[in-house]
Amino acid sequence: MTFIEKINHILPRKLLTASITGALFAVLLGLFVPSPFGSEINSIKDYFWNFTGSVPFYLIYSFPVIFVYGTVTSIISDFLSGLIAKNTMKRTETYLSLIFHLLFGSILQWVSLSAAILYFILDRILQNKKNRYKWSQAFMSLAIPFLTWILFMGIIWIVNFLYDGADYIVY
């Protein structure tokens, strides 16, 4: 299998992984860091409101990086680990790939490192399914982060409408 054929074989899976990782990472980061600008959280209501508002923010900034940088570095990581473990250490290929993912993911310390770990785990889960992913599936997976953004922005809009609904009603 040539390098181009290998890329065409794994790229749809990598793009699918990036779409899932981008959306899941934004939600998880919103759960653990619900206040990106350090505002105080004094109640569960404040926590959920900050969580709801931070997820679209995190998604807008993290998804493009995960989609482009994460996909490219994941392909490089798998390629390098495959070259190193080609004949002698075939069993260590996964571990080498993990090490490369961690190295590439350590750029922004714990934030990018956690995204790299999540990307690696999801990619291995999708790789173990033994499916050959199609380009149509990769393009349809782009709806995952978009629908996540729409969901959280819709929640924000509905809550704002319920609180300030009288301002929207025209007499």
DSSP file (Angstrom, degrees, kcal/mol; ACC not computed):
  #  RESIDUE AA STRUCTURE BP1 BP2  ACC     N-H-->O    O-->H-N    N-H-->O    O-->H-N    TCO  KAPPA ALPHA  PHI   PSI    X-CA   Y-CA   Z-CA
    1    1 A M              0   0    0      0, 0.0     2,-0.0     0, 0.0     0, 0.0   0.000 360.0 360.0 360.0 127.5    0.0    0.0    0.0
    2    2 A T     >  -     0   0    0      1,-0.1     4,-2.4     4,-0.0     5,-0.2  -0.244 360.0-105.4 -75.3 168.3    1.5    3.4   -1.0
    3    3 A F  H  > S+     0   0    0      1,-0.2     4,-2.3     2,-0.2     5,-0.2   0.893 121.2  50.2 -61.5 -41.1    1.6    6.4    1.3
    4    4 A I  H  > S+     0   0    0      2,-0.2     4,-2.6     1,-0.2    -1,-0.2   0.912 111.4  47.9 -65.9 -43.0   -1.2    8.1   -0.6
    5    5 A E  H  > S+     0   0    0      2,-0.2     4,-1.4     1,-0.2    -1,-0.2   0.889 111.3  51.4 -64.0 -38.4   -3.4    5.0   -0.4
    6    6 A K  H  X S+     0   0    0     -4,-2.4     4,-2.1     2,-0.2     5,-0.2   0.911 110.6  48.2 -64.6 -42.1   -2.6    4.7    3.3
    7    7 A I  H  X S+     0   0    0     -4,-2.3     4,-2.9     1,-0.2    -2,-0.2   0.925 111.2  50.2 -63.6 -45.3   -3.6    8.3    3.9
    8    8 A N  H  < S+     0   0    0     -4,-2.6    -1,-0.2     1,-0.2    -2,-0.2   0.766 111.4  51.2 -64.6 -23.9   -6.9    7.9    1.9
    9    9 A H  H  < S+     0   0    0     -4,-1.4     4,-0.4    -5,-0.2   124,-0.3   0.889 121.5  28.3 -78.5 -41.3   -7.6    4.8    4.0
   10   10 A I  H  X S+     0   0    0     -4,-2.1     4,-2.3     1,-0.1    -2,-0.2   0.697 101.3  79.6 -97.1 -19.5   -7.0    6.4    7.5
   11   11 A L  H  X S+     0   0    0     -4,-2.9     4,-2.6     1,-0.2     5,-0.2   0.892  90.7  52.6 -61.5 -42.5   -8.0   10.1    6.8
   12   12 A P  H  > S+     0   0    0      0, 0.0     4,-2.2     0, 0.0    -1,-0.2   0.917 112.1  47.2 -59.0 -39.5  -11.8    9.6    7.0
   13   13 A R  H  > S+     0   0    0     -4,-0.4     4,-2.6   120,-0.2    -2,-0.2   0.906 111.7  50.5 -65.4 -40.6  -11.4    7.9   10.4
   14   14 A K  H  X S+     0   0    0     -4,-2.3     4,-2.4     2,-0.2    -1,-0.2   0.892 111.1  48.3 -64.9 -39.5   -9.1   10.6   11.6
   15   15 A L  H  X S+     0   0    0     -4,-2.6     4,-2.1     2,-0.2    -1,-0.2   0.892 111.8  49.5 -68.7 -39.0  -11.6   13.3   10.5
   16   16 A L  H  X S+     0   0    0     -4,-2.2     4,-2.2    -5,-0.2     5,-0.2   0.917 111.7  49.4 -62.5 -43.8  -14.4   11.5   12.2
   17   17 A T  H  X S+     0   0    0     -4,-2.6     4,-3.0     1,-0.2    -2,-0.2   0.906 109.5  51.7 -61.1 -42.6  -12.2   11.2   15.4
   18   18 A A  H  X S+     0   0    0     -4,-2.4     4,-2.6     2,-0.2    -1,-0.2   0.884 109.0  50.4 -63.7 -39.1  -11.4   14.9   15.2
   19   19 A S  H  X S+     0   0    0     -4,-2.1     4,-1.7     2,-0.2     5,-0.2   0.930 115.3  41.8 -65.3 -45.4  -15.1   15.8   15.0
   20   20 A I  H  X S+     0   0    0     -4,-2.2     4,-2.7     2,-0.2     5,-0.3   0.931 116.3  49.4 -67.0 -44.9  -16.1   13.7   18.0
   21   21 A T  H  X S+     0   0    0     -4,-3.0     4,-3.1    -5,-0.2     5,-0.3   0.909 108.5  53.5 -61.6 -43.0  -13.0   14.8   20.0
   22   22 A G  H  X S+     0   0    0     -4,-2.6     4,-1.7    -5,-0.2    -1,-0.2   0.922 114.4  40.0 -59.5 -46.5  -13.7   18.5   19.3
   23   23 A A  H  X S+     0   0    0     -4,-1.7     4,-1.9     2,-0.2    -2,-0.2   0.931 118.9  46.0 -69.4 -45.8  -17.2   18.4   20.5
   24   24 A L  H  X S+     0   0    0     -4,-2.7     4,-2.7     1,-0.2     5,-0.2   0.887 111.1  53.1 -65.5 -38.9  -16.5   16.1   23.5
   25   25 A F  H  X S+     0   0    0     -4,-3.1     4,-2.9    -5,-0.3     5,-0.2   0.909 108.0  50.5 -63.5 -42.1  -13.4   18.1   24.5
   26   26 A A  H  X S+     0   0    0     -4,-1.7     4,-2.0    -5,-0.3    -1,-0.2   0.903 113.0  46.1 -63.4 -40.7  -15.4   21.3   24.6
   27   27 A V  H  X S+     0   0    0     -4,-1.9     4,-1.9     2,-0.2    -2,-0.2   0.934 115.3  45.7 -67.5 -45.9  -18.1   19.7   26.8
   28   28 A L  H  X S+     0   0    0     -4,-2.7     4,-2.2     2,-0.2     5,-0.2   0.902 113.0  49.6 -65.2 -40.6  -15.6   18.1   29.1
   29   29 A L  H  X S+     0   0    0     -4,-2.9     4,-3.1     1,-0.2    -1,-0.2   0.884 109.7  52.8 -65.6 -36.6  -13.6   21.3   29.4
   30   30 A G  H  < S+     0   0    0     -4,-2.0    -1,-0.2    -5,-0.2    -2,-0.2   0.857 109.1  49.9 -64.6 -35.1  -16.8   23.2   30.1
   31   31 A L  H  < S+     0   0    0     -4,-1.9    -2,-0.2     1,-0.2    -1,-0.2   0.905 120.3  34.2 -68.0 -41.8  -17.5   20.7   32.9
   32   32 A F  H  < S+     0   0    0     -4,-2.2    -2,-0.2     1,-0.2    -3,-0.2   0.793 133.4  26.6 -87.7 -29.0  -14.1   21.1   34.5
   33   33 A V     <  +     0   0    0     -4,-3.1    -1,-0.2    -5,-0.2    -2,-0.1  -0.644  68.7 162.3-130.7  74.5  -13.4   24.7   33.8
   34   34 A P        +     0   0    0      0, 0.0    20,-0.2     0, 0.0    19,-0.1   0.662  69.5  54.3 -73.1 -13.8  -16.9   26.3   33.5
   35   35 A S    >   +     0   0    0      1,-0.1     3,-1.5    -3,-0.1    16,-0.1  -0.800  61.7 178.3-121.3  89.3  -15.6   29.8   33.9
   36   36 A P  T 3  S+     0   0    0      0, 0.0    -1,-0.1     0, 0.0    -6,-0.0   0.747  84.0  45.2 -66.0 -21.7  -12.9   30.5   31.4
   37   37 A F  T 3  S-     0   0    0      2,-0.0    -2,-0.0     0, 0.0     0, 0.0   0.287 117.3-106.6-106.8  10.5  -12.4   34.1   32.5
   38   38 A G    <   +     0   0    0     -3,-1.5     3,-0.1     1,-0.2     2,-0.1   0.679  58.1 161.6  81.2  19.1  -12.3   33.4   36.3
   39   39 A S        -     0   0    0      1,-0.1    -1,-0.2    11,-0.0     2,-0.1  -0.395  47.0 -95.4 -69.5 153.7  -15.7   34.7   37.3
   40   40 A E        -     0   0    0     -2,-0.1     2,-0.6     1,-0.0    -1,-0.1  -0.410  28.2-154.4 -73.9 143.4  -17.0   33.5   40.7
   41   41 A I        +     0   0    0     -2,-0.1     3,-0.1     1,-0.1    -1,-0.0  -0.968  22.9 163.7-117.6 113.0  -19.3   30.5   40.9
   42   42 A N        +     0   0    0     -2,-0.6     2,-0.3     1,-0.1    -1,-0.1   0.497  60.6  22.2-109.2  -7.0  -21.4   30.7   44.0
   43   43 A S  S  > S-     0   0    0      1,-0.1     4,-2.1     0, 0.0     5,-0.1  -0.944  79.5-103.2-151.4 170.1  -24.2   28.2   43.3
   44   44 A I  H  > S+     0   0    0     -2,-0.3     4,-2.8     2,-0.2     5,-0.2   0.863 121.7  56.9 -65.3 -35.3  -25.1   25.2   41.1
   45   45 A K  H  > S+     0   0    0      1,-0.2     4,-2.3     2,-0.2    -1,-0.2   0.925 107.5  47.2 -61.2 -44.8  -27.2   27.6   39.0
   46   46 A D  H  > S+     0   0    0      2,-0.2     4,-2.7     1,-0.2     5,-0.2   0.898 111.5  52.3 -62.1 -40.5  -24.0   29.7   38.4
   47   47 A Y  H  X S+     0   0    0     -4,-2.1     4,-2.8     1,-0.2    -2,-0.2   0.949 112.3  43.4 -61.0 -50.2  -22.1   26.6   37.6
   48   48 A F  H  X S+     0   0    0     -4,-2.8     4,-2.6     2,-0.2    -1,-0.2   0.867 114.3  50.4 -67.0 -35.1  -24.6   25.3   35.0
   49   49 A W  H  X S+     0   0    0     -4,-2.3     4,-2.1    -5,-0.2    -1,-0.2   0.929 113.7  44.7 -67.9 -43.5  -25.0   28.8   33.4
   50   50 A N  H  X S+     0   0    0     -4,-2.7     4,-2.1     2,-0.2    -2,-0.2   0.889 113.4  51.5 -66.1 -38.5  -21.2   29.2   33.1
   51   51 A F  H  X S+     0   0    0     -4,-2.8     4,-1.7    -5,-0.2    -2,-0.2   0.940 110.5  48.4 -60.6 -47.7  -20.9   25.6   31.8
   52   52 A T  H  < S+     0   0    0     -4,-2.6    -2,-0.2     1,-0.2    -1,-0.2   0.874 115.7  44.1 -62.7 -38.0  -23.6   26.3   29.2
   53   53 A G  H  X S+     0   0    0     -4,-2.1     4,-0.8     1,-0.2    -1,-0.2   0.787 111.6  52.6 -77.9 -27.4  -21.9   29.5   28.1
   54   54 A S  H  X S+     0   0    0     -4,-2.1     4,-3.2   -20,-0.2     5,-0.3   0.795  94.7  68.8 -80.8 -27.4  -18.4   28.2   28.1
   55   55 A V  H  X S+     0   0    0     -4,-1.7     4,-2.6     1,-0.2     5,-0.2   0.937 102.1  44.0 -61.5 -48.7  -19.0   25.2   25.8
   56   56 A P  H  > S+     0   0    0      0, 0.0     4,-2.4     0, 0.0    -1,-0.2   0.902 115.0  51.5 -61.5 -37.0  -19.7   27.2   22.6
   57   57 A F  H  X S+     0   0    0     -4,-0.8     4,-1.5     2,-0.2    -2,-0.2   0.945 113.2  43.2 -61.6 -49.5  -16.7   29.4   23.5
   58   58 A Y  H  X S+     0   0    0     -4,-3.2     4,-3.0     1,-0.2     5,-0.4   0.882 112.9  54.0 -63.7 -38.3  -14.4   26.4   23.9
   59   59 A L  H  X S+     0   0    0     -4,-2.6     4,-1.8    -5,-0.3    -1,-0.2   0.905 105.6  51.9 -64.8 -42.4  -15.8   24.8   20.8
   60   60 A I  H  < S+     0   0    0     -4,-2.4    -1,-0.2     1,-0.2    -2,-0.2   0.883 120.5  33.3 -63.1 -38.2  -15.1   27.8   18.6
   61   61 A Y  H  X S+     0   0    0     -4,-1.5     4,-0.5    -5,-0.2    -2,-0.2   0.818 124.2  39.7 -90.9 -31.5  -11.5   28.0   19.7
   62   62 A S  H  X S+     0   0    0     -4,-3.0     4,-2.8    -5,-0.2     5,-0.3   0.842 102.5  66.0 -89.4 -33.1  -10.6   24.3   20.2
   63   63 A F  H  X S+     0   0    0     -4,-1.8     4,-3.1    -5,-0.4     5,-0.2   0.924 101.0  47.6 -60.7 -47.8  -12.4   22.6   17.4
   64   64 A P  H  > S+     0   0    0      0, 0.0     4,-2.4     0, 0.0     5,-0.4   0.898 114.8  47.6 -60.4 -36.7  -10.3   24.1   14.5
   65   65 A V  H  X>S+     0   0    0     -4,-0.5     5,-1.6     2,-0.2     4,-1.2   0.934 115.3  44.2 -68.0 -45.5   -7.1   23.3   16.3
   66   66 A I  I  <>S+     0   0    0     -4,-2.8     5,-0.7     3,-0.2    -1,-0.2   0.902 114.9  50.3 -64.1 -40.5   -8.1   19.7   17.1
   67   67 A F  I  <5S+     0   0    0     -4,-3.1     4,-0.3    -5,-0.3    -2,-0.2   0.921 125.8  22.6 -66.7 -44.9   -9.4   19.3   13.6
   68   68 A V  I  X5S+     0   0    0     -4,-2.4     4,-2.4    -5,-0.2     5,-0.2   0.956 133.2  32.2 -88.1 -62.0   -6.3   20.5   11.8
   69   69 A Y  I  X5S+     0   0    0     -4,-1.2     4,-2.7    -5,-0.4     5,-0.3   0.918 121.6  49.6 -65.3 -44.3   -3.4   20.2   14.2
   70   70 A G  I  ><S+     0   0    0     -5,-1.6     4,-1.8     1,-0.2    -1,-0.2   0.896 113.0  46.2 -63.0 -41.5   -4.8   17.1   15.9
   71   71 A T  H  ><S+     0   0    0     -5,-0.7     4,-2.1    -4,-0.3    -1,-0.2   0.939 115.0  45.9 -67.6 -46.6   -5.5   15.2   12.7
   72   72 A V  H  X S+     0   0    0     -4,-2.4     4,-2.3     1,-0.2    -2,-0.2   0.941 115.9  44.8 -62.8 -47.7   -2.1   16.0   11.1
   73   73 A T  H  X S+     0   0    0     -4,-2.7     4,-2.7    -5,-0.2    -1,-0.2   0.819 110.8  54.8 -69.3 -28.8   -0.1   15.2   14.2
   74   74 A S  H  X S+     0   0    0     -4,-1.8     4,-2.5    -5,-0.3    -1,-0.2   0.903 109.0  47.5 -68.9 -39.9   -2.1   12.0   14.7
   75   75 A I  H  X S+     0   0    0     -4,-2.1     4,-2.4     2,-0.2    -2,-0.2   0.925 114.2  47.3 -64.1 -43.5   -1.3   10.8   11.2
   76   76 A I  H  X S+     0   0    0     -4,-2.3     4,-3.0     2,-0.2     5,-0.3   0.915 111.6  51.3 -63.1 -42.5    2.4   11.7   11.8
   77   77 A S  H  X S+     0   0    0     -4,-2.7     4,-2.4     1,-0.2     5,-0.2   0.928 112.9  44.3 -60.8 -46.1    2.3    9.9   15.1
   78   78 A D  H  X S+     0   0    0     -4,-2.5     4,-2.0     2,-0.2    -1,-0.2   0.889 114.6  49.9 -66.5 -38.2    0.9    6.7   13.6
   79   79 A F  H  X S+     0   0    0     -4,-2.4     4,-2.1    -5,-0.2    -2,-0.2   0.940 113.3  45.0 -65.9 -46.8    3.2    6.9   10.7
   80   80 A L  H  X S+     0   0    0     -4,-3.0     4,-2.5     1,-0.2     5,-0.2   0.909 113.6  49.2 -65.0 -42.2    6.3    7.3   12.8
   81   81 A S  H  X S+     0   0    0     -4,-2.4     4,-2.2    -5,-0.3    -1,-0.2   0.863 110.6  51.9 -66.5 -33.5    5.3    4.6   15.3
   82   82 A G  H  < S+     0   0    0     -4,-2.0    -1,-0.2    -5,-0.2    -2,-0.2   0.885 110.5  48.1 -67.4 -38.1    4.7    2.3   12.3
   83   83 A L  H >< S+     0   0    0     -4,-2.1     3,-0.9     2,-0.2     4,-0.2   0.916 114.4  45.4 -66.7 -43.2    8.1    3.0   10.9
   84   84 A I  H 3< S+     0   0    0     -4,-2.5     5,-0.3     1,-0.2     4,-0.3   0.909 121.8  36.3 -67.8 -41.6    9.9    2.4   14.2
   85   85 A A  T 3< S+     0   0    0     -4,-2.2    -1,-0.2    -5,-0.2     8,-0.2   0.106  83.3 124.3 -98.3  22.3    8.0   -0.7   15.1
   86   86 A K  S <  S-     0   0    0     -3,-0.9    -1,-0.2     1,-0.1    -2,-0.1   0.912  88.9 -10.6 -52.8 -58.6    7.8   -2.0   11.5
   87   87 A N  S    S+     0   0    0     -3,-0.2     3,-0.4    -4,-0.2    -1,-0.1   0.773 134.9  42.6-114.0 -38.6    9.4   -5.4   11.8
   88   88 A T  S    S+     0   0    0     -4,-0.3     3,-0.2     1,-0.2     2,-0.1   0.905 121.8  25.4 -85.6 -41.9   11.0   -5.9   15.2
   89   89 A M    >   +     0   0    0     -5,-0.3     3,-1.5     1,-0.2     4,-0.3  -0.408  63.6 151.0-123.7  56.3    8.6   -4.4   17.7
   90   90 A K  G >  S+     0   0    0     -3,-0.4     3,-1.1     1,-0.3     4,-0.3   0.817  73.7  58.9 -58.9 -31.7    5.1   -4.6   16.2
   91   91 A R  G 3  S+     0   0    0      1,-0.2     3,-0.4    -3,-0.2     4,-0.4   0.746 100.2  56.8 -69.9 -22.9    3.5   -4.9   19.6
   92   92 A T  G <> S+     0   0    0     -3,-1.5     4,-2.7     1,-0.2     5,-0.2   0.445  77.1  96.6 -89.1   0.6    4.9   -1.6   20.7
   93   93 A E  H <> S+     0   0    0     -3,-1.1     4,-2.4    -4,-0.3    -1,-0.2   0.900  84.2  48.5 -59.0 -43.0    3.4    0.4   17.8
   94   94 A T  H  > S+     0   0    0     -3,-0.4     4,-2.3    -4,-0.3    -1,-0.2   0.910 112.8  48.1 -64.1 -42.0    0.4    1.5   19.9
   95   95 A Y  H  > S+     0   0    0     -4,-0.4     4,-2.2     2,-0.2    -2,-0.2   0.892 111.8  49.2 -67.2 -39.2    2.6    2.6   22.8
   96   96 A L  H  X S+     0   0    0     -4,-2.7     4,-2.4     2,-0.2    -1,-0.2   0.902 110.2  51.4 -65.2 -40.5    4.9    4.5   20.5
   97   97 A S  H  X S+     0   0    0     -4,-2.4     4,-2.7    -5,-0.2    -2,-0.2   0.910 108.8  51.4 -62.4 -41.5    1.9    6.2   18.9
   98   98 A L  H  X S+     0   0    0     -4,-2.3     4,-2.6     2,-0.2    -2,-0.2   0.917 108.9  50.9 -60.4 -43.4    0.7    7.2   22.4
   99   99 A I  H  X S+     0   0    0     -4,-2.2     4,-2.4     2,-0.2    -2,-0.2   0.919 111.7  47.0 -61.6 -43.7    4.1    8.7   23.2
  100  100 A F  H  X S+     0   0    0     -4,-2.4     4,-2.8     2,-0.2     5,-0.3   0.900 110.8  52.0 -65.7 -39.6    4.1   10.7   19.9
  101  101 A H  H  X S+     0   0    0     -4,-2.7     4,-2.1     1,-0.2    -2,-0.2   0.918 111.3  48.0 -59.9 -42.3    0.5   11.9   20.6
  102  102 A L  H  X S+     0   0    0     -4,-2.6     4,-0.8     2,-0.2    -2,-0.2   0.886 111.5  50.0 -66.6 -38.7    1.6   13.0   24.1
  103  103 A L  H >< S+     0   0    0     -4,-2.4     3,-0.7     1,-0.2    -2,-0.2   0.945 115.0  42.2 -64.7 -47.8    4.7   14.8   22.7
  104  104 A F  H >< S+     0   0    0     -4,-2.8     3,-0.7     1,-0.2    -2,-0.2   0.831 115.2  52.7 -67.2 -30.5    2.6   16.7   20.0
  105  105 A G  H >< S+     0   0    0     -4,-2.1     3,-0.5    -5,-0.3    -1,-0.2   0.565  89.0  77.8 -82.7  -8.1   -0.1   17.3   22.6
  106  106 A S  G X<  +     0   0    0     -4,-0.8     3,-1.1    -3,-0.7    -1,-0.2   0.352  63.7 101.1 -83.8   9.6    2.2   18.8   25.2
  107  107 A I  G <  S+     0   0    0     -3,-0.7    -1,-0.2     1,-0.3    -2,-0.1   0.918  93.6  26.7 -60.3 -47.7    2.3   22.2   23.3
  108  108 A L  G X  S-     0   0    0     -3,-0.5     3,-1.1     1,-0.4     4,-0.5  -0.128 108.9-124.8-110.1  35.9   -0.2   24.0   25.5
  109  109 A Q  T <> S-     0   0    0     -3,-1.1     4,-2.2     1,-0.2    -1,-0.4  -0.305  78.1  -3.0  58.9-131.3    0.4   21.9   28.6
  110  110 A W  H 3> S+     0   0    0      1,-0.2     4,-2.1     2,-0.2    -1,-0.2   0.781 130.3  57.3 -69.8 -27.7   -2.6   20.2   30.3
  111  111 A V  H <> S+     0   0    0     -3,-1.1     4,-1.7     2,-0.2    -1,-0.2   0.978 116.1  32.7 -68.0 -54.4   -5.2   21.6   27.9
  112  112 A S  H  > S+     0   0    0     -4,-0.5     4,-2.4     1,-0.2    -2,-0.2   0.822 116.7  58.4 -72.8 -28.9   -3.7   20.3   24.7
  113  113 A L  H  X S+     0   0    0     -4,-2.2     4,-2.3     2,-0.2    -1,-0.2   0.913 106.4  47.5 -65.2 -41.6   -2.4   17.2   26.4
  114  114 A S  H  X S+     0   0    0     -4,-2.1     4,-2.3     2,-0.2    -1,-0.2   0.883 111.9  50.8 -67.2 -36.6   -5.9   16.3   27.5
  115  115 A A  H  X S+     0   0    0     -4,-1.7     4,-2.6     2,-0.2    -2,-0.2   0.901 110.2  50.1 -65.1 -39.5   -7.2   16.9   24.0
  116  116 A A  H  X S+     0   0    0     -4,-2.4     4,-2.6     2,-0.2    -2,-0.2   0.898 111.0  48.3 -65.7 -40.6   -4.4   14.7   22.6
  117  117 A I  H  X S+     0   0    0     -4,-2.3     4,-2.5     2,-0.2    -2,-0.2   0.925 112.9  47.9 -65.0 -44.0   -5.2   11.9   25.0
  118  118 A L  H  X S+     0   0    0     -4,-2.3     4,-2.6     2,-0.2     5,-0.2   0.915 112.3  49.6 -62.1 -43.2   -8.9   12.1   24.2
  119  119 A Y  H  X S+     0   0    0     -4,-2.6     4,-2.6     1,-0.2    -2,-0.2   0.931 111.5  49.0 -60.5 -46.7   -8.1   12.1   20.5
  120  120 A F  H  X S+     0   0    0     -4,-2.6     4,-2.3     2,-0.2    -2,-0.2   0.925 112.5  47.4 -60.4 -46.2   -5.8    9.0   20.9
  121  121 A I  H  X S+     0   0    0     -4,-2.5     4,-2.1     1,-0.2    -2,-0.2   0.936 114.6  45.2 -63.2 -47.4   -8.4    7.1   22.9
  122  122 A L  H  X S+     0   0    0     -4,-2.6     4,-2.5     1,-0.2    -1,-0.2   0.884 112.0  52.7 -65.7 -37.1  -11.3    7.8   20.5
  123  123 A D  H  X S+     0   0    0     -4,-2.6     4,-2.3    -5,-0.2    -1,-0.2   0.903 109.7  48.5 -65.0 -40.0   -9.1    7.0   17.5
  124  124 A R  H  X S+     0   0    0     -4,-2.3     4,-1.9     2,-0.2    -1,-0.2   0.877 110.3  51.9 -67.3 -36.9   -8.1    3.6   18.9
  125  125 A I  H  X S+     0   0    0     -4,-2.1     4,-0.5     2,-0.2    -2,-0.2   0.942 113.8  43.1 -63.2 -46.4  -11.8    2.9   19.7
  126  126 A L  H ><>S+     0   0    0     -4,-2.5     3,-0.6     1,-0.2     5,-0.5   0.845 112.5  54.0 -68.6 -32.8  -12.8    3.7   16.1
  127  127 A Q  H ><5S+     0   0    0     -4,-2.3     3,-1.2     1,-0.2    -1,-0.2   0.848 103.7  56.0 -68.6 -33.9   -9.7    1.8   14.8
  128  128 A N  H 3<5S+     0   0    0     -4,-1.9    -1,-0.2     1,-0.2    -2,-0.2   0.611  88.0  77.2 -75.2 -11.4  -10.7   -1.3   16.7
  129  129 A K  T <<5S-     0   0    0     -3,-0.6    -1,-0.2    -4,-0.5    -2,-0.2   0.662  93.4-140.4 -71.3 -14.0  -14.2   -1.4   15.0
  130  130 A K  T < 5 +     0   0    0     -3,-1.2     2,-0.3     1,-0.2    -2,-0.1   0.716  53.2 140.0  60.6  22.9  -12.4   -2.8   11.9
  131  131 A N      < -     0   0    0     -5,-0.5     2,-0.8    -4,-0.0    -1,-0.2  -0.678  55.8-132.6 -90.5 150.1  -14.6   -0.6    9.7
  132  132 A R        -     0   0    0     -2,-0.3     2,-0.1    -3,-0.1  -122,-0.1  -0.905  30.7-142.3 -98.6 107.0  -13.3    1.1    6.7
  133  133 A Y        -     0   0    0     -2,-0.8  -120,-0.2  -124,-0.3     2,-0.2  -0.429  11.3-138.0 -75.7 144.2  -14.7    4.6    7.1
  134  134 A K     >  -     0   0    0   -122,-0.1     4,-1.8    -2,-0.1     3,-0.2  -0.586  19.8-115.8-100.8 161.0  -15.9    6.5    4.1
  135  135 A W  H  > S+     0   0    0      1,-0.2     4,-2.5     2,-0.2     5,-0.2   0.847 115.4  59.5 -63.3 -33.8  -15.5   10.1    3.1
  136  136 A S  H  > S+     0   0    0      1,-0.2     4,-2.3     2,-0.2    -1,-0.2   0.889 105.0  49.3 -63.6 -37.5  -19.2   10.7    3.4
  137  137 A Q  H  > S+     0   0    0     -3,-0.2     4,-1.7     2,-0.2    -1,-0.2   0.889 109.8  52.0 -66.6 -38.8  -19.1    9.6    7.0
  138  138 A A  H  < S+     0   0    0     -4,-1.8     4,-0.4     2,-0.2    -2,-0.2   0.918 112.5  44.5 -64.3 -43.0  -16.2   12.0    7.6
  139  139 A F  H >< S+     0   0    0     -4,-2.5     3,-1.0     1,-0.2    -2,-0.2   0.880 112.4  51.6 -70.4 -37.1  -18.0   14.9    6.1
  140  140 A M  H >< S+     0   0    0     -4,-2.3     3,-1.8     1,-0.2     4,-0.2   0.811  98.8  66.7 -68.0 -27.7  -21.3   14.1    7.9
  141  141 A S  T >< S+     0   0    0     -4,-1.7     3,-1.6     1,-0.3    -1,-0.2   0.705  81.8  76.4 -67.3 -17.3  -19.3   13.9   11.2
  142  142 A L  T <> S+     0   0    0     -3,-1.0     4,-1.1    -4,-0.4    -1,-0.3   0.693  82.5  69.1 -64.8 -16.2  -18.7   17.7   10.9
  143  143 A A  H <> S+     0   0    0     -3,-1.8     4,-3.2    -4,-0.2     5,-0.3   0.746  84.0  72.6 -71.2 -22.9  -22.3   18.0   12.0
  144  144 A I  H <> S+     0   0    0     -3,-1.6     4,-2.0    -4,-0.2    -1,-0.2   0.960 103.2  35.6 -61.2 -55.1  -21.4   16.8   15.5
  145  145 A P  H  > S+     0   0    0      0, 0.0     4,-2.4     0, 0.0    -1,-0.2   0.883 118.7  53.0 -67.2 -34.3  -19.5   19.9   16.6
  146  146 A F  H  X S+     0   0    0     -4,-1.1     4,-2.5     2,-0.2    -2,-0.2   0.935 111.3  44.7 -64.4 -45.6  -22.0   22.2   14.7
  147  147 A L  H  X S+     0   0    0     -4,-3.2     4,-2.5     2,-0.2    -1,-0.2   0.837 111.1  54.6 -68.6 -32.0  -25.0   20.6   16.4
  148  148 A T  H  X S+     0   0    0     -4,-2.0     4,-2.2    -5,-0.3     5,-0.2   0.930 110.2  46.4 -63.0 -44.8  -23.2   20.8   19.8
  149  149 A W  H  X S+     0   0    0     -4,-2.4     4,-2.6     1,-0.2     5,-0.3   0.926 113.0  49.3 -62.4 -45.6  -22.7   24.5   19.3
  150  150 A I  H  X S+     0   0    0     -4,-2.5     4,-2.5     1,-0.2    -2,-0.2   0.902 110.0  52.5 -61.1 -42.6  -26.4   24.9   18.1
  151  151 A L  H  X S+     0   0    0     -4,-2.5     4,-2.1     2,-0.2    -2,-0.2   0.945 114.0  40.3 -60.2 -50.7  -27.6   23.0   21.2
  152  152 A F  H  X S+     0   0    0     -4,-2.2     4,-2.1     2,-0.2    -2,-0.2   0.881 116.5  48.9 -71.4 -36.8  -25.7   25.1   23.7
  153  153 A M  H  X S+     0   0    0     -4,-2.6     4,-2.5    -5,-0.2    -1,-0.2   0.867 110.5  53.2 -68.0 -34.0  -26.4   28.4   22.0
  154  154 A G  H  X S+     0   0    0     -4,-2.5     4,-2.8    -5,-0.3    -2,-0.2   0.899 107.6  50.3 -64.8 -40.9  -30.1   27.4   21.8
  155  155 A I  H  X S+     0   0    0     -4,-2.1     4,-2.5     2,-0.2     5,-0.2   0.928 111.8  48.3 -61.6 -44.7  -30.1   26.7   25.5
  156  156 A I  H  X S+     0   0    0     -4,-2.1     4,-2.4     1,-0.2    -2,-0.2   0.921 113.3  47.4 -61.2 -44.4  -28.6   30.2   26.1
  157  157 A W  H  X S+     0   0    0     -4,-2.5     4,-2.6     2,-0.2    -2,-0.2   0.920 112.2  48.8 -65.1 -44.2  -31.1   31.8   23.8
  158  158 A I  H  X S+     0   0    0     -4,-2.8     4,-2.5     2,-0.2    -2,-0.2   0.921 112.6  47.7 -62.9 -44.6  -34.1   30.0   25.4
  159  159 A V  H  X S+     0   0    0     -4,-2.5     4,-2.1     1,-0.2     5,-0.2   0.929 113.7  47.5 -63.3 -44.6  -33.0   30.9   28.9
  160  160 A N  H  X S+     0   0    0     -4,-2.4     4,-2.8    -5,-0.2    -1,-0.2   0.889 112.0  50.8 -63.0 -38.0  -32.4   34.6   27.9
  161  161 A F  H  < S+     0   0    0     -4,-2.6     4,-0.4     2,-0.2    -2,-0.2   0.900 109.7  49.8 -66.3 -40.0  -35.8   34.6   26.2
  162  162 A L  H  < S+     0   0    0     -4,-2.5     3,-0.3     2,-0.2    -2,-0.2   0.873 117.0  41.2 -67.4 -36.0  -37.6   33.3   29.2
  163  163 A Y  H  < S+     0   0    0     -4,-2.1     3,-0.2     1,-0.2    -2,-0.2   0.893 131.3  24.9 -77.0 -40.2  -35.9   35.8   31.5
  164  164 A D  S >X S+     0   0    0     -4,-2.8     3,-1.4    -5,-0.2     4,-0.6  -0.030  81.6 127.3-114.2  29.4  -36.2   38.8   29.2
  165  165 A G  H >>  +     0   0    0     -4,-0.4     3,-1.1    -3,-0.3     4,-0.9   0.805  66.2  63.4 -59.5 -32.3  -39.2   37.6   27.1
  166  166 A A  H 34 S+     0   0    0      1,-0.3     3,-0.4    -3,-0.2    -1,-0.3   0.819  96.5  59.4 -64.5 -28.2  -41.2   40.8   27.7
  167  167 A D  H <4 S+     0   0    0     -3,-1.4    -1,-0.3     1,-0.2    -2,-0.2   0.744 105.0  49.9 -71.2 -21.8  -38.5   42.8   25.8
  168  168 A Y  H << S+     0   0    0     -3,-1.1     2,-0.5    -4,-0.6    -1,-0.2   0.655  90.2  92.3 -90.3 -16.0  -39.1   40.6   22.7
  169  169 A I     <  -     0   0    0     -4,-0.9     2,-0.5    -3,-0.4     0, 0.0  -0.666  65.1-152.2 -85.2 127.4  -42.8   41.1   22.7
  170  170 A V              0   0    0     -2,-0.5    -2,-0.1     1,-0.1    -3,-0.0  -0.848 360.0 360.0-100.2 130.4  -44.0   44.0   20.5
  171  171 A Y              0   0    0     -2,-0.5    -1,-0.1     0, 0.0    -2,-0.0   0.465 360.0 360.0 -82.6 360.0  -47.3   45.6   21.5
